[in-house]
Amino acid sequence: MIVTVLWDSCLGVVFKRNVDFRKLGSWAVVTGATDGIGLAYAKQLAQKKINIVLISRNEDKLRMCAKEIEATYRVKTRIVQVRHYYFILKKAGAS
C-alpha cells in the first residue's frame, strides 16, 4: 500500500507516468501556496480537478490565490494562514 501511494504521488510523476490523483482523494494540501513552486503545484493539481487547501503566511495573498484558482479551475479551496513557525531541535540521545 505504501509503495503504491509513493509511486502514484511522487515517483510516477518523475518517470512521466500518467498519474490519476483523484484516486488518492479529492483534496490536496499545498504549502507555500502563494508564490513560486507552491503556487504552480496548486494550479497543476486544480487543473486536474483536485480541491486545494492553500497554506501560507500572508492572508491577503492566500485569499487572492484561492479566488483565482476557484474562478479559473472551478474547484473548491480552503486557506490556512500560518503565523508562526516553531522548531524544536534536540541532539540525538538527549532527553
DSSP file (Angstrom, degrees, kcal/mol; ACC not computed):
  #  RESIDUE AA STRUCTURE BP1 BP2  ACC     N-H-->O    O-->H-N    N-H-->O    O-->H-N    TCO  KAPPA ALPHA  PHI   PSI    X-CA   Y-CA   Z-CA
    1    1 A M     >        0   0    0      0, 0.0     4,-2.3     0, 0.0     5,-0.2   0.000 360.0 360.0 360.0 -48.1    0.0    0.0    0.0
    2    2 A I  H  >  +     0   0    0      1,-0.2     4,-2.6     2,-0.2     5,-0.2   0.903 360.0  51.1 -63.2 -40.8    2.7    2.5    1.0
    3    3 A V  H  > S+     0   0    0      2,-0.2     4,-2.8     1,-0.2    -1,-0.2   0.901 109.3  51.2 -63.6 -40.3    4.7    1.7   -2.2
    4    4 A T  H  > S+     0   0    0      2,-0.2     4,-3.0     1,-0.2    -2,-0.2   0.929 112.1  45.5 -63.0 -46.4    1.6    2.2   -4.3
    5    5 A V  H  X S+     0   0    0     -4,-2.3     4,-2.5     2,-0.2     5,-0.3   0.921 113.7  49.8 -63.9 -43.7    0.9    5.6   -2.8
    6    6 A L  H  X>S+     0   0    0     -4,-2.6     4,-2.2     2,-0.2     5,-1.4   0.929 114.6  44.5 -60.4 -46.0    4.6    6.7   -3.1
    7    7 A W  I  <>S+     0   0    0     -4,-2.8     5,-3.3     3,-0.2     6,-0.4   0.951 116.1  46.3 -62.6 -49.1    4.7    5.6   -6.7
    8    8 A D  I  <5S+     0   0    0     -4,-3.0    -2,-0.2     1,-0.2    -1,-0.2   0.846 121.2  36.2 -64.9 -35.2    1.3    7.2   -7.6
    9    9 A S  I  <5S+     0   0    0     -4,-2.5    -1,-0.2    -5,-0.2    -2,-0.2   0.745 136.3   0.8 -93.6 -23.6    2.1   10.5   -5.8
   10   10 A C  I >X5S+     0   0    0     -4,-2.2     4,-1.7    -5,-0.3     3,-0.6   0.666 124.6  43.1-127.6 -66.2    5.8   11.0   -6.5
   11   11 A L  I 3><S+     0   0    0     -5,-1.4     4,-2.2     1,-0.3     6,-0.2   0.848 108.6  58.5 -65.2 -36.7    7.8    8.5   -8.5
   12   12 A G  H 34XS+     0   0    0     -5,-3.3     5,-3.4    -6,-0.3    -1,-0.3   0.869 106.8  49.5 -59.8 -36.4    5.2    8.1  -11.2
   13   13 A V  H X45S+     0   0    0     -3,-0.6     3,-1.5    -6,-0.4    -1,-0.2   0.909 109.0  51.7 -68.6 -42.2    5.4   11.8  -11.9
   14   14 A V  H 3<5S+     0   0    0     -4,-1.7    -2,-0.2     1,-0.3    -1,-0.2   0.889 112.0  46.3 -61.4 -39.8    9.1   11.7  -12.1
   15   15 A F  T 3<5S-     0   0    0     -4,-2.2    -1,-0.3     2,-0.1    -2,-0.2   0.176 118.7-111.0 -91.8  18.0    9.1    8.9  -14.6
   16   16 A K  T < 5 +     0   0    0     -3,-1.5     2,-0.3     1,-0.2    -3,-0.2   0.699  62.3 156.5  64.7  23.9    6.4   10.5  -16.7
   17   17 A R      < -     0   0    0     -5,-3.4     2,-0.8    -6,-0.2    -1,-0.2  -0.605  52.7-110.7 -77.6 140.5    3.7    8.0  -15.8
   18   18 A N        -     0   0    0     -2,-0.3     2,-0.4     2,-0.0    -1,-0.1  -0.637  41.1-159.7 -73.6 109.8    0.1    9.3  -16.1
   19   19 A V        -     0   0    0     -2,-0.8     2,-1.1   -10,-0.0     3,-0.1  -0.791  15.9-146.0-100.3 131.7   -1.0    9.5  -12.5
   20   20 A D    >   +     0   0    0     -2,-0.4     3,-1.1     1,-0.2     4,-0.3  -0.784  19.1 179.7 -94.2  92.2   -4.7    9.6  -11.5
   21   21 A F  G >  S+     0   0    0     -2,-1.1     3,-1.7     1,-0.2     4,-0.4   0.771  71.5  72.6 -65.6 -26.5   -4.5   11.9   -8.5
   22   22 A R  G >  S+     0   0    0      1,-0.3     3,-1.1     2,-0.2    -1,-0.2   0.801  88.0  61.9 -60.9 -29.2   -8.3   11.7   -7.9
   23   23 A K  G <  S+     0   0    0     -3,-1.1    -1,-0.3     1,-0.3    -2,-0.2   0.679  98.8  57.2 -73.1 -13.5   -7.9    8.1   -6.7
   24   24 A L  G <  S-     0   0    0     -3,-1.7    -1,-0.3     1,-0.4     2,-0.2   0.562 128.3 -69.4 -88.0 -10.5   -5.8    9.4   -3.8
   25   25 A G    <   -     0   0    0     -3,-1.1    -1,-0.4    -4,-0.4     0, 0.0  -0.678  39.0 -95.1 139.1 168.1   -8.6   11.7   -2.7
   26   26 A S  S    S+     0   0    0     -2,-0.2    25,-2.6    -3,-0.1     2,-0.4   0.515 100.1  60.1 -94.8  -5.4  -10.5   14.8   -3.7
   27   27 A W  E     -a   51   0A   0     23,-0.2     2,-0.3    -3,-0.1    25,-0.2  -0.941  57.9-169.5-125.1 145.8   -8.3   17.3   -1.7
   28   28 A A  E     -a   52   0A   0     23,-2.1    25,-2.9    -2,-0.4     2,-0.5  -0.974  16.4-138.8-128.9 147.8   -4.6   18.2   -1.7
   29   29 A V  E     -a   53   0A   0     -2,-0.3     2,-0.5    23,-0.2    25,-0.2  -0.920  19.9-173.1-106.6 127.6   -2.7   20.3    0.8
   30   30 A V  E     -a   54   0A   0     23,-2.8    25,-2.5    -2,-0.5     3,-0.5  -0.978   6.7-158.7-125.9 120.6   -0.1   22.7   -0.7
   31   31 A T  E    S+a   55   0A   0     -2,-0.5    25,-0.2     1,-0.2    11,-0.1  -0.639  79.9  25.9 -93.2 155.7    2.3   24.7    1.5
   32   32 A G  S >  S+     0   0    0     23,-1.1     3,-1.0    -2,-0.2     7,-0.5   0.879  81.4 159.0  62.3  37.0    3.9   27.9    0.3
   33   33 A A  T 3   +     0   0    0     22,-1.9    23,-0.1    -3,-0.5    -1,-0.1   0.367  51.7  64.8 -83.0   3.5    0.9   28.1   -2.0
   34   34 A T  T 3  S+     0   0    0     21,-0.2     2,-0.3     1,-0.1    -1,-0.2   0.542 105.7  27.0-103.4  -6.5    1.0   31.9   -2.8
   35   35 A D  S X> S-     0   0    0     -3,-1.0     4,-1.6     0, 0.0     3,-0.7  -0.972 102.7 -19.2-148.1 159.6    4.3   32.0   -4.7
   36   36 A G  H 3> S-     0   0    0     -2,-0.3     4,-2.2     1,-0.2     5,-0.2   0.000 118.8  -1.5  53.6-134.1    6.7   30.1   -6.9
   37   37 A I  H 3> S+     0   0    0      1,-0.2     4,-2.8     2,-0.2    -1,-0.2   0.869 131.6  56.1 -63.5 -39.9    6.7   26.3   -6.9
   38   38 A G  H <> S+     0   0    0     -3,-0.7     4,-2.3    -6,-0.4    -5,-0.2   0.916 110.3  44.7 -59.8 -44.7    3.9   26.0   -4.3
   39   39 A L  H  X S+     0   0    0     -4,-1.6     4,-2.3    -7,-0.5    -1,-0.2   0.910 113.9  49.7 -66.5 -42.5    1.5   28.2   -6.4
   40   40 A A  H  X S+     0   0    0     -4,-2.2     4,-2.3     1,-0.2    -2,-0.2   0.905 111.1  49.9 -62.6 -41.0    2.4   26.3   -9.6
   41   41 A Y  H  X S+     0   0    0     -4,-2.8     4,-2.3     2,-0.2    -2,-0.2   0.916 109.8  50.8 -62.8 -44.5    1.8   23.0   -7.8
   42   42 A A  H  X S+     0   0    0     -4,-2.3     4,-2.4     1,-0.2    -2,-0.2   0.905 111.7  47.8 -60.4 -42.6   -1.6   24.2   -6.6
   43   43 A K  H  X S+     0   0    0     -4,-2.3     4,-2.3     2,-0.2    -1,-0.2   0.888 110.0  51.8 -67.8 -39.2   -2.6   25.3  -10.1
   44   44 A Q  H  X S+     0   0    0     -4,-2.3     4,-0.9     2,-0.2    -2,-0.2   0.910 112.5  45.7 -64.1 -41.8   -1.4   22.0  -11.6
   45   45 A L  H ><>S+     0   0    0     -4,-2.3     5,-1.8     1,-0.2     3,-0.6   0.909 111.9  51.4 -66.8 -41.6   -3.5   20.0   -9.1
   46   46 A A  H ><5S+     0   0    0     -4,-2.4     3,-2.1     1,-0.3    -2,-0.2   0.872 103.4  58.9 -62.4 -36.8   -6.5   22.3   -9.6
   47   47 A Q  H 3<5S+     0   0    0     -4,-2.3    -1,-0.3     1,-0.3    -2,-0.2   0.800 102.6  53.7 -61.5 -28.1   -6.2   21.7  -13.3
   48   48 A K  T <<5S-     0   0    0     -4,-0.9    -1,-0.3    -3,-0.6    -2,-0.2   0.231 126.2-105.9 -89.7  13.4   -6.7   18.0  -12.6
   49   49 A K  T < 5S+     0   0    0     -3,-2.1     2,-0.5     1,-0.3    -3,-0.2   0.805  71.8 145.9  67.0  34.0   -9.9   18.9  -10.7
   50   50 A I      < -     0   0    0     -5,-1.8    -1,-0.3    -8,-0.1   -23,-0.2  -0.880  50.2-124.0 -97.7 130.7   -8.4   18.4   -7.2
   51   51 A N  E     -a   27   0A   0    -25,-2.6   -23,-2.1    -2,-0.5     2,-0.4  -0.455  31.8-138.2 -70.2 149.3   -9.7   20.7   -4.5
   52   52 A I  E     -ab  28  77A   0     24,-2.2    26,-1.8   -25,-0.2     2,-0.7  -0.930  20.1-158.7-124.5 133.3   -6.9   22.6   -2.8
   53   53 A V  E     -ab  29  78A   0    -25,-2.9   -23,-2.8    -2,-0.4     2,-0.5  -0.948  26.6-154.5 -99.6 113.4   -6.0   23.6    0.8
   54   54 A L  E     -ab  30  79A   0     24,-3.2    26,-2.5    -2,-0.7     2,-0.4  -0.784  11.5-171.4 -94.2 127.9   -3.7   26.5    0.4
   55   55 A I  E     +ab  31  80A   0    -25,-2.5   -22,-1.9    -2,-0.5   -23,-1.1  -0.980  24.9 121.2-123.4 129.0   -1.2   27.2    3.3
   56   56 A S  E     - b   0  81A   0     24,-1.9    26,-2.7    -2,-0.4     3,-0.0  -0.940  61.8-104.1-165.9-177.2    1.0   30.2    3.6
   57   57 A R  S    S+     0   0    0     -2,-0.3     2,-0.7    24,-0.2    24,-0.1   0.776  94.1  73.1 -92.1 -29.4    1.8   33.2    5.8
   58   58 A N     >  -     0   0    0      1,-0.2     4,-2.2    23,-0.0     5,-0.1  -0.785  58.3-166.1 -98.5 111.3    0.1   36.1    4.0
   59   59 A E  H  > S+     0   0    0     -2,-0.7     4,-2.6     1,-0.2     5,-0.2   0.878  88.1  53.4 -63.4 -39.8   -3.7   36.0    4.3
   60   60 A D  H  > S+     0   0    0      1,-0.2     4,-2.2     2,-0.2    -1,-0.2   0.930 111.5  45.2 -62.2 -44.9   -4.3   38.6    1.6
   61   61 A K  H  > S+     0   0    0      2,-0.2     4,-2.7     1,-0.2     5,-0.2   0.876 111.4  54.3 -66.1 -36.9   -2.2   36.6   -0.9
   62   62 A L  H  X S+     0   0    0     -4,-2.2     4,-2.7     2,-0.2    -2,-0.2   0.940 109.8  46.3 -60.7 -47.4   -4.0   33.4    0.2
   63   63 A R  H  X S+     0   0    0     -4,-2.6     4,-2.4     1,-0.2    -2,-0.2   0.906 113.6  49.0 -62.3 -42.2   -7.4   34.9   -0.5
   64   64 A M  H  X S+     0   0    0     -4,-2.2     4,-2.2    -5,-0.2    -2,-0.2   0.924 113.8  45.4 -64.4 -45.0   -6.3   36.3   -3.9
   65   65 A C  H  X S+     0   0    0     -4,-2.7     4,-2.7     2,-0.2     5,-0.2   0.901 112.7  51.3 -66.0 -40.9   -4.8   32.9   -4.9
   66   66 A A  H  X S+     0   0    0     -4,-2.7     4,-2.6    -5,-0.2     5,-0.2   0.923 110.7  48.5 -61.6 -44.4   -7.8   31.0   -3.7
   67   67 A K  H  X S+     0   0    0     -4,-2.4     4,-2.3    -5,-0.2     5,-0.2   0.919 112.9  47.8 -62.3 -44.3  -10.2   33.3   -5.6
   68   68 A E  H  X S+     0   0    0     -4,-2.2     4,-2.6     2,-0.2     5,-0.3   0.921 113.2  47.3 -62.8 -45.5   -8.1   32.9   -8.8
   69   69 A I  H  X S+     0   0    0     -4,-2.7     4,-2.6     1,-0.2     6,-0.4   0.913 112.8  49.0 -65.3 -43.1   -7.8   29.1   -8.6
   70   70 A E  H  X S+     0   0    0     -4,-2.6     4,-1.4    -5,-0.2    -1,-0.2   0.920 115.6  43.5 -61.9 -43.6  -11.6   28.8   -7.9
   71   71 A A  H  < S+     0   0    0     -4,-2.3    -2,-0.2    -5,-0.2    -1,-0.2   0.893 120.3  40.2 -70.0 -40.2  -12.5   31.0  -10.8
   72   72 A T  H  < S+     0   0    0     -4,-2.6    -2,-0.2    -5,-0.2    -3,-0.2   0.909 129.9  23.6 -76.8 -43.4  -10.0   29.5  -13.3
   73   73 A Y  H  < S-     0   0    0     -4,-2.6    -3,-0.2    -5,-0.3    -2,-0.2   0.485  93.1-128.1-108.6  -5.0  -10.3   25.8  -12.5
   74   74 A R     <  +     0   0    0     -4,-1.4     2,-0.3    -5,-0.4    -4,-0.2   0.921  63.9 128.5  56.5  48.0  -13.8   25.5  -10.9
   75   75 A V        -     0   0    0     -6,-0.4     2,-0.3    -5,-0.1    -1,-0.2  -0.800  61.6-102.5-122.4 168.2  -12.5   23.7   -7.8
   76   76 A K        -     0   0    0     -2,-0.3   -24,-2.2    -3,-0.1     2,-0.3  -0.649  36.2-168.5 -88.6 149.0  -13.0   24.3   -4.1
   77   77 A T  E     -b   52   0A   0     -2,-0.3     2,-0.3   -26,-0.2   -24,-0.2  -0.958  12.2-168.8-133.5 156.2  -10.3   25.9   -2.0
   78   78 A R  E     -b   53   0A   0    -26,-1.8   -24,-3.2    -2,-0.3     2,-0.4  -0.969  16.5-143.5-134.5 149.9   -9.7   26.4    1.7
   79   79 A I  E     -b   54   0A   0     -2,-0.3     2,-0.4   -26,-0.2   -24,-0.2  -0.915  11.6-170.2-119.7 147.1   -7.0   28.7    3.2
   80   80 A V  E     -b   55   0A   0    -26,-2.5   -24,-1.9    -2,-0.4     2,-0.6  -0.975  11.9-153.6-132.9 117.6   -4.8   28.3    6.3
   81   81 A Q  E     -b   56   0A   0     -2,-0.4     2,-0.6   -26,-0.2   -24,-0.2  -0.815   5.8-155.5 -93.0 126.0   -2.7   31.2    7.4
   82   82 A V        +     0   0    0    -26,-2.7     3,-0.1    -2,-0.6    -2,-0.0  -0.898  15.1 176.7-100.9 120.1    0.4   30.2    9.3
   83   83 A R        +     0   0    0     -2,-0.6     2,-0.4     1,-0.2    -1,-0.2   0.822  61.6  23.2 -94.5 -34.4    1.5   33.0   11.6
   84   84 A H        -     0   0    0      2,-0.0     2,-0.5     0, 0.0    -1,-0.2  -0.980  59.7-148.2-137.2 145.9    4.5   31.5   13.5
   85   85 A Y        -     0   0    0     -2,-0.4     2,-0.5    -3,-0.1    -3,-0.0  -0.954  14.7-170.4-111.0 131.4    7.0   28.7   12.9
   86   86 A Y        -     0   0    0     -2,-0.5     2,-0.5     2,-0.0    -2,-0.0  -0.985   2.3-174.6-123.0 125.7    8.3   26.9   15.9
   87   87 A F        -     0   0    0     -2,-0.5     2,-0.6     2,-0.0    -2,-0.0  -0.974   6.6-166.4-120.6 130.4   11.2   24.4   15.5
   88   88 A I        -     0   0    0     -2,-0.5     2,-0.5     2,-0.0    -2,-0.0  -0.962   9.8-172.2-116.6 115.7   12.4   22.3   18.4
   89   89 A L        -     0   0    0     -2,-0.6     2,-0.4     0, 0.0    -2,-0.0  -0.912   2.8-176.7-110.5 132.2   15.8   20.7   17.7
   90   90 A K        -     0   0    0     -2,-0.5     2,-0.2     4,-0.0     3,-0.1  -0.955  28.6-113.6-125.5 146.9   17.2   18.1   20.1
   91   91 A K    >   -     0   0    0     -2,-0.4     3,-2.1     1,-0.1     2,-0.1  -0.490  46.9 -91.9 -72.4 147.2   20.6   16.4   19.9
   92   92 A A  T 3  S+     0   0    0      1,-0.3    -1,-0.1    -2,-0.2     3,-0.1  -0.387 114.1  16.9 -59.6 132.7   20.4   12.7   19.3
   93   93 A G  T 3  S+     0   0    0      1,-0.3    -1,-0.3    -2,-0.1     2,-0.2   0.335  93.9 130.9  86.0  -7.3   20.4   10.8   22.6
   94   94 A A    <         0   0    0     -3,-2.1    -1,-0.3     1,-0.1    -4,-0.0  -0.524 360.0 360.0 -78.1 146.1   19.3   13.9   24.6
   95   95 A S              0   0    0     -2,-0.2    -1,-0.1    -3,-0.1    -3,-0.0   0.438 360.0 360.0-101.9 360.0   16.4   13.6   26.9
